[in-house]
Amino acid sequence: MNDQDSTDRRQFLQNSLLGTTGLGLALGSTMEVRAESVADAAEPAITNEVDVLVVGGGTTGNIAAIQAGRAGGKTLIVERGAQLGGTTTTGGVSFPGLFDAWGKQVIAGIGWELVKECVEIDGGTLPNFAKVPKRHWMNQVYVNQFLYAILAEEKCEQAGVQIAFHEFPQTISKTADGWQVDCVGFGTRRRVLCKQIIDCTGGAEVVGMLGFPRMREEETQPGSMLFHMGEANNPGRHQLHRLYVHGADSTNSRTVTKANMTGRRSVLNKLRKDKKRLMHLQPETGFRESYRIVGETMITVNDYTSGRLFDDAISNAFYPVDLHTKSGVKPKPLKPGTVPTIPLRALIPKESRNILVAGRCLSSDRLANSGLRVQASCMGMGQAAGVAATLAAKTGKTPLEVPMAEIHKLLREHGAIIPGKA
């Protein structure tokens, strides 16, 4: 990325992102609401029997859960944090993309529905996908990250999805028709009996717990800590800043703690050096890279850059090859007309049954993954995983045994765009 591209991108983000933290808002009226009582609140140990368990409520997981619920699957989503949305909300990358390629929309469905509704409620504007932008990031869609999180919650509830925040699996074992997953949260022990698992943790953590192979390079791409700084005597004027956190590792709570503290310490040093006010700080580092599964097939960079149409393609993808390093990033755009695709087999751990992944942990080499990891593509594969898992649960099959025609049919019914189809 050259200096002009970098300047243009910063200006775009500065003009797009909300600045409510710097407006000096006065205290308004006080609203009162009452939380409904929880029937089993006094019970330290509870059991849920569901068709589909989604682990991880980030950009991918909430879409997978909504789709599974809408398709008629009894669905539970467990999320170790306090809200849905992941990178889009907690990580602050509230400008998801890319939903379009070469003058047309290539990813739609539930993720696009959520993004579009968020923009409409917030009074924002959507890009004109019929126009090919000069820079790829110009068609990223700004969303209000705070609104996005609560809209995702609402859509989960409307689809009949049960949400369990502040919980995560501790042990997993096979059962006759699926899995027993024991989750732990503060004051809660939850046993989940499910037919299918969708691992949307970003690092294939459930797959790792089950002992299936994962892969990762020794060096990972830097994470990003996003924050706003403003003038001490002009709180309404502030700018978005992105700080690279080199060595950011999302493997476990210890490495995430280190990444977050390193990022915050650097923000504090910059504030002191520049004598600015901190107007807004994302609570977590945004991670670009973690473990990936060894799947039934692997998407290579040649598959990605050639736009290979896999025979079991379930979603399109679109983004430059975008590997961040210590010296920055120099995106390598795809050739005109090229639209990569994602095969179902890349979401299936090799020689596994009744488990899929979705999101950046899909089976792919590092360069292909640098393009596949972005939000719109993750939403598309999350929706497909939700369909495959639900159909498998209903028919007593494993996802690869579900006919591709049935997966495509249900995806179309829920607004998704099928690769290679007009």
PERAFEN-V565974 format. One record per residue. N is the residue number from 1. RES is the residue in three letters. SS is DSSP state (H for helix, E for strand, C for the rest). PHI is phi in radians with two decimals (none if undefined). OMEGA is omega as a letter, one per 20 degrees, with the letter a starting at -180 (* if undefined). Layout:
<<N/RES/SS/PHI/OMEGA> <N/RES/SS/PHI/OMEGA>>
This chain:
<<1/MET/C/none/a> <2/ASN/C/-1.40/a> <3/ASP/H/-1.08/a> <4/GLN/H/-1.18/r> <5/ASP/H/-1.03/a> <6/SER/H/-1.10/r> <7/THR/H/-1.14/a> <8/ASP/H/-1.08/a> <9/ARG/H/-1.14/r> <10/ARG/H/-1.05/a> <11/GLN/H/-1.13/r> <12/PHE/H/-1.03/a> <13/LEU/H/-1.20/r> <14/GLN/H/-1.14/r> <15/ASN/H/-1.31/a> <16/SER/H/-1.56/a> <17/LEU/C/-1.28/r> <18/LEU/C/-1.09/r> <19/GLY/C/-2.13/a> <20/THR/H/-1.09/a> <21/THR/H/-1.19/a> <22/GLY/H/-1.89/a> <23/LEU/C/-1.67/r> <24/GLY/C/1.05/a> <25/LEU/C/-1.17/r> <26/ALA/C/-1.41/r> <27/LEU/C/-1.21/a> <28/GLY/C/-1.68/a> <29/SER/C/-1.25/r> <30/THR/C/-1.68/r> <31/MET/C/-1.80/r> <32/GLU/C/-2.09/r> <33/VAL/C/-2.35/a> <34/ARG/C/-2.14/r> <35/ALA/C/-1.25/r> <36/GLU/C/-1.15/r> <37/SER/C/-1.19/r> <38/VAL/C/-1.76/a> <39/ALA/C/-1.01/a> <40/ASP/C/-1.86/a> <41/ALA/C/-1.04/a> <42/ALA/C/-1.46/a> <43/GLU/C/-1.59/r> <44/PRO/C/-1.29/a> <45/ALA/E/-2.24/a> <46/ILE/E/-2.30/r> <47/THR/E/-2.25/r> <48/ASN/E/-2.11/r> <49/GLU/E/-1.95/a> <50/VAL/E/-2.38/r> <51/ASP/E/-1.39/a> <52/VAL/E/-2.24/r> <53/LEU/E/-1.89/r> <54/VAL/E/-1.80/r> <55/VAL/E/-1.84/a> <56/GLY/C/1.84/a> <57/GLY/C/-1.85/a> <58/GLY/C/-1.31/a> <59/THR/C/-0.91/a> <60/THR/C/-1.48/a> <61/GLY/H/-1.10/a> <62/ASN/H/-1.19/r> <63/ILE/H/-1.21/r> <64/ALA/H/-1.04/a> <65/ALA/H/-1.20/r> <66/ILE/H/-1.04/r> <67/GLN/H/-1.10/r> <68/ALA/H/-1.06/r> <69/GLY/H/-1.13/a> <70/ARG/H/-1.16/r> <71/ALA/C/-1.43/r> <72/GLY/C/1.68/r> <73/GLY/C/-1.53/r> <74/LYS/C/-1.23/a> <75/THR/E/-2.27/r> <76/LEU/E/-2.21/r> <77/ILE/E/-2.09/r> <78/VAL/E/-1.93/a> <79/GLU/E/-2.39/a> <80/ARG/C/-1.24/a> <81/GLY/C/-1.64/a> <82/ALA/C/-1.86/a> <83/GLN/C/-2.70/r> <84/LEU/C/-1.54/r> <85/GLY/C/1.97/r> <86/GLY/H/0.94/a> <87/THR/H/-1.00/a> <88/THR/H/-1.22/a> <89/THR/C/-2.00/a> <90/THR/C/-1.10/r> <91/GLY/C/-1.40/r> <92/GLY/C/1.42/r> <93/VAL/C/-1.47/a> <94/SER/C/-1.57/r> <95/PHE/E/-2.48/a> <96/PRO/E/-1.18/r> <97/GLY/C/-3.02/i> <98/LEU/C/-1.91/a> <99/PHE/C/-1.60/a> <100/ASP/E/-2.25/r> <101/ALA/E/-2.72/r> <102/TRP/C/0.96/r> <103/GLY/C/1.55/r> <104/LYS/E/-2.61/r> <105/GLN/E/-1.35/a> <106/VAL/C/-2.09/r> <107/ILE/C/-2.31/a> <108/ALA/C/-2.41/r> <109/GLY/H/1.29/a> <110/ILE/H/-1.18/r> <111/GLY/H/-1.06/r> <112/TRP/H/-1.13/r> <113/GLU/H/-1.00/a> <114/LEU/H/-1.17/r> <115/VAL/H/-1.08/a> <116/LYS/H/-1.08/r> <117/GLU/H/-1.12/r> <118/CYS/H/-1.08/r> <119/VAL/H/-1.13/a> <120/GLU/H/-1.14/r> <121/ILE/H/-1.12/a> <122/ASP/C/-1.46/r> <123/GLY/C/1.30/a> <124/GLY/C/-1.57/r> <125/THR/C/-2.23/r> <126/LEU/C/-1.81/r> <127/PRO/C/-1.16/r> <128/ASN/C/-1.57/a> <129/PHE/C/-1.21/r> <130/ALA/C/-1.27/a> <131/LYS/C/-1.82/r> <132/VAL/C/-1.35/a> <133/PRO/C/-1.31/r> <134/LYS/C/-1.21/r> <135/ARG/C/-2.16/a> <136/HIS/H/-1.01/a> <137/TRP/H/-1.24/r> <138/MET/H/-1.16/r> <139/ASN/H/-1.81/r> <140/GLN/C/-1.24/a> <141/VAL/E/-1.82/r> <142/TYR/E/-1.28/r> <143/VAL/C/-2.21/r> <144/ASN/C/-1.27/a> <145/GLN/H/-1.07/a> <146/PHE/H/-1.29/r> <147/LEU/H/-1.16/a> <148/TYR/H/-1.00/a> <149/ALA/H/-1.09/a> <150/ILE/H/-1.39/r> <151/LEU/H/-1.16/r> <152/ALA/H/-1.07/r> <153/GLU/H/-1.06/a> <154/GLU/H/-1.05/a> <155/LYS/H/-1.19/r> <156/CYS/H/-1.08/a> <157/GLU/H/-1.10/r> <158/GLN/H/-1.11/r> <159/ALA/C/-1.50/r> <160/GLY/C/1.42/a> <161/VAL/C/-1.44/r> <162/GLN/E/-1.52/a> <163/ILE/E/-1.93/r> <164/ALA/E/-2.18/r> <165/PHE/E/-1.40/r> <166/HIS/C/1.06/r> <167/GLU/E/-2.33/r> <168/PHE/E/-2.75/r> <169/PRO/E/-1.06/r> <170/GLN/E/-1.91/r> <171/THR/E/-2.44/r> <172/ILE/E/-2.39/r> <173/SER/E/-2.46/r> <174/LYS/E/-1.30/r> <175/THR/E/-2.17/a> <176/ALA/C/-1.07/a> <177/ASP/C/-2.19/r> <178/GLY/E/2.86/a> <179/TRP/E/-2.47/r> <180/GLN/E/-1.95/a> <181/VAL/E/-2.10/r> <182/ASP/E/-1.71/a> <183/CYS/E/-1.89/a> <184/VAL/E/-2.29/r> <185/GLY/E/-2.41/a> <186/PHE/C/-1.20/a> <187/GLY/C/1.29/a> <188/THR/E/-2.43/r> <189/ARG/E/-2.10/a> <190/ARG/E/-2.10/r> <191/ARG/E/-1.74/a> <192/VAL/E/-1.98/r> <193/LEU/E/-1.80/a> <194/CYS/E/-2.33/r> <195/LYS/E/-1.59/a> <196/GLN/E/-2.39/r> <197/ILE/E/-2.07/r> <198/ILE/E/-2.00/a> <199/ASP/E/-1.52/r> <200/CYS/C/-2.06/a> <201/THR/C/-1.39/a> <202/GLY/C/1.59/r> <203/GLY/C/-2.10/r> <204/ALA/C/0.93/a> <205/GLU/H/-1.20/r> <206/VAL/H/-1.17/r> <207/VAL/H/-1.00/r> <208/GLY/H/-1.12/r> <209/MET/H/-1.08/a> <210/LEU/C/-1.44/r> <211/GLY/C/1.52/r> <212/PHE/C/-1.35/a> <213/PRO/C/-1.19/r> <214/ARG/E/-2.25/a> <215/MET/E/-2.38/r> <216/ARG/C/-2.89/r> <217/GLU/C/-1.24/a> <218/GLU/C/-1.10/r> <219/GLU/C/-1.78/r> <220/THR/C/-1.87/r> <221/GLN/C/-1.13/r> <222/PRO/C/-1.14/r> <223/GLY/E/-1.50/r> <224/SER/E/-2.24/r> <225/MET/E/-1.92/a> <226/LEU/E/-1.77/a> <227/PHE/E/-2.71/r> <228/HIS/E/-1.99/r> <229/MET/E/-2.06/r> <230/GLY/E/-2.37/r> <231/GLU/E/-1.30/a> <232/ALA/C/-1.06/a> <233/ASN/C/-1.82/r> <234/ASN/E/-2.51/a> <235/PRO/E/-1.11/r> <236/GLY/E/-1.37/a> <237/ARG/E/-1.93/a> <238/HIS/E/-2.69/a> <239/GLN/E/-2.29/r> <240/LEU/E/-1.40/r> <241/HIS/E/-2.24/r> <242/ARG/E/-2.08/a> <243/LEU/E/-1.99/r> <244/TYR/E/-1.24/r> <245/VAL/E/-1.92/a> <246/HIS/C/-1.25/a> <247/GLY/C/1.43/a> <248/ALA/C/-1.02/a> <249/ASP/C/-2.32/a> <250/SER/C/-1.70/a> <251/THR/C/-1.06/a> <252/ASN/C/-2.68/a> <253/SER/H/-1.09/a> <254/ARG/H/-1.22/a> <255/THR/H/-1.25/r> <256/VAL/H/-1.18/r> <257/THR/H/-1.01/a> <258/LYS/H/-1.09/r> <259/ALA/H/-1.11/a> <260/ASN/H/-1.13/a> <261/MET/H/-1.18/r> <262/THR/H/-1.10/r> <263/GLY/H/-1.09/a> <264/ARG/H/-1.16/r> <265/ARG/H/-1.09/r> <266/SER/H/-1.18/r> <267/VAL/H/-1.08/r> <268/LEU/H/-1.08/r> <269/ASN/H/-1.09/a> <270/LYS/H/-1.20/r> <271/LEU/H/-1.05/a> <272/ARG/H/-1.16/a> <273/LYS/H/-1.19/a> <274/ASP/H/-1.53/a> <275/LYS/C/0.94/r> <276/LYS/C/-2.01/r> <277/ARG/E/-1.66/r> <278/LEU/E/-1.51/a> <279/MET/E/-1.71/r> <280/HIS/E/-2.82/r> <281/LEU/E/-2.43/r> <282/GLN/C/-1.16/a> <283/PRO/C/-1.25/a> <284/GLU/C/-2.42/r> <285/THR/C/-1.17/r> <286/GLY/E/-1.55/a> <287/PHE/C/-1.70/a> <288/ARG/C/-1.71/a> <289/GLU/C/-2.59/r> <290/SER/C/-2.70/a> <291/TYR/C/-1.24/r> <292/ARG/E/-2.18/a> <293/ILE/E/-1.38/r> <294/VAL/C/-1.63/a> <295/GLY/E/-1.67/r> <296/GLU/C/-1.12/r> <297/THR/C/-2.54/r> <298/MET/C/-2.07/r> <299/ILE/E/-1.45/r> <300/THR/C/-1.63/r> <301/VAL/H/-1.11/r> <302/ASN/H/-1.19/r> <303/ASP/H/-1.03/a> <304/TYR/H/-1.17/a> <305/THR/H/-1.31/r> <306/SER/H/-1.57/a> <307/GLY/C/1.22/a> <308/ARG/C/-0.97/r> <309/LEU/C/-1.66/r> <310/PHE/C/-1.20/a> <311/ASP/C/-1.23/r> <312/ASP/C/-2.02/a> <313/ALA/E/-1.11/a> <314/ILE/E/-2.10/r> <315/SER/E/-2.83/r> <316/ASN/E/-1.48/r> <317/ALA/E/-2.50/r> <318/PHE/C/-2.82/r> <319/TYR/C/-3.13/r> <320/PRO/C/-1.09/r> <321/VAL/E/-1.13/a> <322/ASP/C/-2.40/a> <323/LEU/C/-1.57/r> <324/HIS/E/-1.52/r> <325/THR/E/-2.32/r> <326/LYS/C/-1.10/a> <327/SER/C/-1.65/r> <328/GLY/E/1.98/a> <329/VAL/E/-2.45/r> <330/LYS/C/-2.26/a> <331/PRO/C/-1.00/r> <332/LYS/E/-1.91/a> <333/PRO/C/-1.07/r> <334/LEU/C/-1.33/r> <335/LYS/C/-1.17/a> <336/PRO/C/-0.88/r> <337/GLY/C/1.54/a> <338/THR/C/-1.40/r> <339/VAL/C/-2.30/r> <340/PRO/E/-1.15/r> <341/THR/E/-2.24/a> <342/ILE/E/-2.08/r> <343/PRO/E/-1.51/r> <344/LEU/H/-1.01/a> <345/ARG/H/-1.10/r> <346/ALA/H/-1.33/r> <347/LEU/H/-1.75/a> <348/ILE/C/-1.95/r> <349/PRO/E/-0.99/a> <350/LYS/C/-0.98/r> <351/GLU/C/1.08/r> <352/SER/C/-1.81/r> <353/ARG/C/-2.36/r> <354/ASN/C/1.11/r> <355/ILE/E/-2.59/r> <356/LEU/E/-2.23/r> <357/VAL/E/-2.08/r> <358/ALA/C/-2.66/a> <359/GLY/C/1.94/a> <360/ARG/C/-1.20/a> <361/CYS/C/-1.54/r> <362/LEU/C/-1.12/a> <363/SER/C/-1.30/a> <364/SER/E/-2.85/r> <365/ASP/C/-1.36/a> <366/ARG/H/-1.11/a> <367/LEU/H/-1.21/r> <368/ALA/H/-1.09/a> <369/ASN/H/-1.10/a> <370/SER/H/-1.14/r> <371/GLY/H/-1.69/a> <372/LEU/H/-1.28/a> <373/ARG/C/-1.28/a> <374/VAL/C/-1.29/a> <375/GLN/H/-1.14/a> <376/ALA/H/-1.07/r> <377/SER/H/-1.11/r> <378/CYS/H/-1.16/r> <379/MET/H/-1.09/r> <380/GLY/H/-1.08/r> <381/MET/H/-1.26/r> <382/GLY/H/-1.12/r> <383/GLN/H/-1.12/r> <384/ALA/H/-1.11/r> <385/ALA/H/-1.11/r> <386/GLY/H/-1.08/r> <387/VAL/H/-1.16/a> <388/ALA/H/-1.07/a> <389/ALA/H/-1.15/a> <390/THR/H/-1.19/r> <391/LEU/H/-1.10/r> <392/ALA/H/-1.14/a> <393/ALA/H/-1.11/a> <394/LYS/H/-1.22/a> <395/THR/H/-1.81/a> <396/GLY/C/1.24/r> <397/LYS/C/-1.93/r> <398/THR/C/-1.65/a> <399/PRO/H/-0.91/a> <400/LEU/H/-1.22/r> <401/GLU/H/-1.54/r> <402/VAL/C/-1.33/a> <403/PRO/C/-1.00/a> <404/MET/H/-1.06/r> <405/ALA/H/-1.08/r> <406/GLU/H/-1.25/r> <407/ILE/H/-1.12/r> <408/HIS/H/-1.09/a> <409/LYS/H/-1.05/a> <410/LEU/H/-1.21/r> <411/LEU/H/-1.07/r> <412/ARG/H/-1.05/a> <413/GLU/H/-1.05/a> <414/HIS/C/-1.85/r> <415/GLY/C/1.53/a> <416/ALA/C/-1.33/r> <417/ILE/C/-1.74/a> <418/ILE/C/-1.54/a> <419/PRO/C/-0.97/r> <420/GLY/C/1.38/a> <421/LYS/C/-1.88/r> <422/ALA/C/-1.23/*>>
